[in-house]
C-alpha cells in the first residue's frame, strides 16, 4: 500500500479540487480546512495566508501539467507527432469530467491583483509551455518560430476558453488541420527544397 499524503499535500490537493470546482474567491479557507480534515492550526502552520496556499496550488498544478505533457510527448521524436501529442493533451484535459477551466487563467482573472506573488507560478507555467512549443517548432525549420509559438499557444488558450464555456465548441480535427496548414505556410524555402 502506498504512503499516505502529508497533511500539507492533502490541503493542496483539496484546495486545487475546490478552486477548480468553484473559484478562488468562492472558496474560503474554512471550507478548505473542513474538506481537508485538518486542524486550523495545522493549516496555518503550512499556509500563513490564502495567497501562500493559492501560490502552492499553482506551483503543484504547474508541476503536474509538466510531468503529464512530457510523458505524453516524449513517446516520439518526430516534431509533428510531438506537437500533435501536446495539442491532444489539452483536448483530452478539456474533455475530462472535472474540467472547469484553467487554474492559471482563473488566478489571473480573479486574484492576481490582490495577490501579486501569484504572477510567479503563472509566469513559470507560461514560460515553460512557450519554451516547449518553441523547441518543437524550431525542428520544423519555420520562418518565425517565436511568432508561430505565440499563435499556437493563443489557439490553445482559445480552445481552453471555448471548452470552459461549452465543450461542443471545441473542434479538434478542424483546429489541428489549420495548425498544420499554418506550419506548412511558414516553412522556409531551404527546408521545402530538401
C-alpha positions as CSV (number, residue, x, y, z in Angstrom):
1,X,0.0,0.0,0.0
2,X,1.3,3.5,-0.9
3,X,2.5,6.1,1.6
4,X,-0.3,8.4,2.6
5,X,-0.2,12.0,1.7
6,X,1.3,14.5,4.1
7,X,-1.1,17.0,5.6
8,X,0.4,19.8,3.5
9,X,-0.2,17.8,0.3
10,X,-3.7,16.9,1.4
11,X,-4.5,20.6,1.9
12,X,-3.1,21.5,-1.5
13,X,-4.9,18.6,-3.3
14,X,-8.2,19.5,-1.6
15,X,-7.7,23.2,-2.4
16,X,-7.0,22.6,-6.1
17,X,-10.1,20.5,-6.4
18,X,-12.3,23.1,-4.7
19,X,-10.7,26.0,-6.6
20,X,-11.3,24.1,-9.8
21,X,-15.0,23.4,-9.0
22,X,-15.8,27.0,-8.0
23,X,-13.4,29.9,-7.9
24,X,-10.6,31.3,-5.8
25,X,-12.9,33.9,-4.3
26,X,-15.8,31.5,-3.9
27,X,-13.9,29.1,-1.7
28,X,-12.8,30.2,1.8
29,X,-10.0,28.9,4.0
30,X,-12.6,27.4,6.5
31,X,-14.1,25.3,3.7
32,X,-10.6,24.0,2.7
33,X,-9.8,23.2,6.3
34,X,-13.0,21.3,6.7
35,X,-12.7,19.4,3.5
36,X,-9.0,18.6,4.2
37,X,-9.9,17.3,7.6
38,X,-7.1,19.1,9.3
39,X,-7.0,21.4,12.3
40,X,-7.0,25.2,11.7
41,X,-3.6,25.4,13.4
42,X,-2.2,22.7,11.1
43,X,-3.5,24.7,8.0
44,X,-1.9,27.9,9.2
45,X,1.4,26.1,10.0
46,X,1.8,25.3,6.3
47,X,-0.1,28.3,4.8
48,X,0.0,31.5,6.8
49,X,-2.3,33.1,4.2
50,X,-4.7,32.3,1.4
51,X,-2.2,33.8,-1.0
52,X,0.5,31.3,0.0
53,X,-2.0,28.5,-0.4
54,X,-3.0,29.5,-3.9
55,X,0.6,30.0,-4.8
56,X,1.5,26.5,-3.7
57,X,-1.5,25.1,-5.6
58,X,-0.4,26.8,-8.8
59,X,3.2,25.5,-8.4
60,X,1.8,22.0,-7.8
61,X,-0.5,22.3,-10.8
62,X,2.4,23.5,-13.0
63,X,4.5,20.5,-11.9
64,X,1.6,18.1,-12.6
65,X,1.0,19.6,-16.0
66,X,4.6,19.5,-17.0
67,X,5.0,15.8,-16.0
68,X,1.8,14.8,-17.8
69,X,2.7,16.7,-21.0
70,X,6.3,15.5,-21.1
71,X,5.2,11.9,-20.5
72,X,2.8,12.3,-23.5
73,X,5.2,13.9,-26.0
74,X,8.3,12.0,-25.1
75,X,7.0,8.9,-26.7
76,X,8.1,10.1,-30.2
77,X,10.9,12.2,-31.6
78,X,9.0,13.5,-34.7
79,X,8.2,17.2,-34.2
80,X,4.7,16.9,-35.8
81,X,3.8,13.9,-33.6
82,X,5.1,15.8,-30.5
83,X,3.1,18.9,-31.4
84,X,0.0,16.8,-32.0
85,X,0.5,14.9,-28.7
86,X,0.8,18.3,-26.9
87,X,-2.4,19.5,-28.7
88,X,-4.2,16.3,-27.9
89,X,-3.2,16.5,-24.2
90,X,-5.1,19.8,-23.9
91,X,-8.0,18.4,-25.9
92,X,-8.2,15.3,-23.6
93,X,-7.9,17.5,-20.5
94,X,-10.8,19.8,-21.6
95,X,-12.9,16.7,-22.1
96,X,-12.3,15.3,-18.6
97,X,-15.4,15.3,-16.4
98,X,-13.9,17.7,-13.8
99,X,-12.6,20.3,-16.3
100,X,-13.8,23.8,-15.3
101,X,-11.2,25.9,-17.0
102,X,-7.5,26.6,-16.3
103,X,-6.4,27.4,-12.8
104,X,-3.8,29.8,-14.1
105,X,-6.3,31.8,-16.1
106,X,-8.7,31.8,-13.2
107,X,-6.0,33.2,-10.9
108,X,-5.1,35.8,-13.5
109,X,-8.7,37.0,-13.8
110,X,-9.8,36.6,-10.2
111,X,-7.0,37.2,-7.7
112,X,-3.6,38.2,-9.2
113,X,-4.3,41.9,-8.5
114,X,-4.9,41.1,-4.8
115,X,-2.1,38.5,-4.5
116,X,0.8,39.7,-6.8
117,X,3.0,36.8,-5.8
118,X,0.8,34.5,-7.9
119,X,2.4,36.0,-11.0
120,X,5.5,33.9,-10.3
121,X,3.9,30.4,-10.8
122,X,1.7,31.7,-13.6
123,X,4.7,33.1,-15.5
124,X,6.7,29.9,-14.8
125,X,4.0,27.9,-16.4
126,X,3.7,30.2,-19.4
127,X,7.4,30.4,-19.9
128,X,7.8,26.6,-19.7
129,X,5.0,25.9,-22.2
130,X,6.3,28.6,-24.5
131,X,9.8,27.1,-24.5
132,X,8.5,23.6,-25.1
133,X,6.4,24.6,-28.1
134,X,9.2,26.8,-29.4
135,X,11.7,23.9,-29.2
136,X,9.3,21.7,-31.2
137,X,8.6,24.3,-33.8
138,X,12.4,25.0,-34.3
139,X,12.6,21.5,-35.7
140,X,10.1,22.4,-38.4
141,X,12.5,25.0,-39.9
142,X,9.8,27.6,-39.9
143,X,10.4,31.2,-40.8
144,X,9.5,32.7,-37.4
145,X,9.2,30.0,-34.7
146,X,8.6,32.7,-32.0
147,X,5.5,34.1,-33.8
148,X,4.3,30.6,-34.5
149,X,4.7,29.5,-30.9
150,X,2.7,32.5,-29.7
151,X,0.0,31.7,-32.3
152,X,-0.2,28.0,-31.3
153,X,-0.5,29.0,-27.6
154,X,-3.2,31.5,-28.4
155,X,-5.1,28.8,-30.2
156,X,-4.7,26.5,-27.2
157,X,-5.9,29.4,-24.9
158,X,-8.9,29.8,-27.2
159,X,-9.7,26.1,-27.0
160,X,-9.5,26.2,-23.2
161,X,-11.9,29.2,-23.1
162,X,-14.3,27.5,-25.5
163,X,-14.1,24.3,-23.5
164,X,-14.9,26.1,-20.3
165,X,-18.0,27.7,-21.9
166,X,-19.2,24.7,-23.9
167,X,-17.1,21.6,-24.8
168,X,-19.1,21.2,-28.0
169,X,-17.5,24.4,-29.3
170,X,-14.1,22.6,-29.5
171,X,-13.5,21.0,-32.9
172,X,-10.1,19.3,-32.5
173,X,-9.7,17.9,-36.1
174,X,-10.6,21.1,-37.8
175,X,-8.4,23.2,-35.5
176,X,-5.5,20.7,-35.9
177,X,-5.8,20.9,-39.7
178,X,-5.5,24.7,-39.5
179,X,-2.4,24.4,-37.3
180,X,-0.8,22.0,-39.8
181,X,-1.6,24.4,-42.7
182,X,0.0,27.4,-40.9
183,X,3.2,25.3,-40.2
184,X,3.4,24.4,-43.9
185,X,3.0,28.0,-44.9
186,X,5.7,29.1,-42.5
187,X,8.4,26.5,-43.6
188,X,11.4,28.1,-45.1
189,X,12.4,27.7,-48.7
190,X,15.5,25.7,-47.8
191,X,13.5,23.1,-45.9
192,X,10.9,22.8,-48.7
193,X,13.7,22.2,-51.2
194,X,15.2,19.3,-49.2
